[in-house]
Amino acid sequence: MLTVSCDGCGKQMRPGDDHHIVKIEVFAARDPGKLTEADLDEDHLQSISELLQRLENSENNPDLEPTCCRRRYDLCGECRKRYLRDPLGRESASKVLFSKN
């Protein structure tokens, strides 16, 4: 039997329990721009080859971030409600309490 726990509160969920899956995909929004005649005339293979050579010869390889990131979360019914009310967590971020020192 497969056991699933809520990624929000840690509660163990059993078959038949209120169980929800949240899938999030984050990717760069890019403006495609316009194609020009010069773009069509350029030798893109040569440009890519030169870029790869520079990266191979460089001692400081840049940290390349992935262009797309996918996440999956299992939520119980209560955490689903909380997530739908405040998907970006802004509500909980504003409730930071400081002591009166």
C-alpha positions in Angstrom: 0.0 0.0 0.0 1.3 3.4 -1.0 1.3 6.0 1.8 1.2 9.7 0.9 1.8 12.6 3.3 0.6 16.1 2.9 3.4 18.4 1.8 1.7 21.3 3.6 1.2 19.9 7.1 2.8 16.4 7.1 -0.5 14.6 7.8 -0.5 10.9 6.6 -3.3 10.4 4.0 -4.9 7.0 3.5 -6.8 5.7 0.4 -10.1 7.5 0.3 -8.9 10.6 2.2 -9.4 14.0 0.6 -6.2 14.2 -1.5 -5.2 16.9 -4.0 -2.2 17.4 -6.3 -0.7 20.8 -7.1 1.6 21.0 -10.1 3.6 24.2 -10.6 5.7 25.0 -13.7 7.9 28.1 -13.7 9.6 29.2 -16.9 11.0 32.4 -18.4 8.5 34.6 -20.3 10.3 35.8 -23.4 9.2 38.2 -26.0 10.0 36.4 -29.3 10.8 39.6 -31.2 10.7 40.0 -34.9 12.7 38.1 -37.5 14.7 40.2 -39.8 16.5 39.4 -43.1 19.8 39.7 -41.2 18.6 37.0 -38.8 18.0 34.6 -41.7 21.4 35.4 -43.2 23.4 34.9 -40.0 25.2 31.5 -39.6 23.7 30.4 -36.3 25.7 27.1 -36.2 28.9 29.1 -36.3 27.7 31.3 -33.4 26.8 28.3 -31.3 30.1 26.6 -32.1 32.0 29.8 -31.0 30.0 30.0 -27.8 30.7 26.4 -26.9 34.4 26.9 -27.5 34.5 29.9 -25.2 32.7 27.9 -22.5 35.1 25.0 -22.8 38.1 27.3 -22.6 36.8 29.3 -19.8 38.0 28.4 -16.3 35.0 30.1 -14.7 32.0 28.3 -16.1 28.9 30.3 -15.3 26.2 28.6 -13.2 23.5 28.0 -15.8 20.1 28.0 -14.3 17.5 25.7 -15.8 15.0 27.5 -18.0 12.1 25.5 -16.7 11.3 24.1 -13.3 8.4 21.7 -12.4 7.2 20.9 -8.9 4.5 18.5 -7.6 2.9 18.7 -4.2 0.4 16.4 -2.4 -2.1 18.3 -0.2 -4.8 17.3 2.2 -8.2 19.1 2.0 -7.4 21.7 4.6 -4.0 22.6 3.0 -5.7 22.8 -0.4 -8.1 25.4 0.9 -5.2 27.4 2.5 -3.2 27.1 -0.8 -6.1 28.3 -2.9 -6.7 31.3 -0.6 -3.1 32.4 -0.7 -1.1 30.6 -3.4 2.0 32.9 -3.1 2.1 32.8 0.7 1.7 36.6 1.0 -0.7 36.3 3.9 1.6 34.2 6.1 4.6 36.4 5.2 2.9 39.5 6.6 2.1 37.8 9.9 5.6 37.9 11.3 5.5 38.9 14.9 8.3 40.7 16.7 8.9 40.8 20.4 8.6 44.2 22.2 12.2 44.5 23.4 
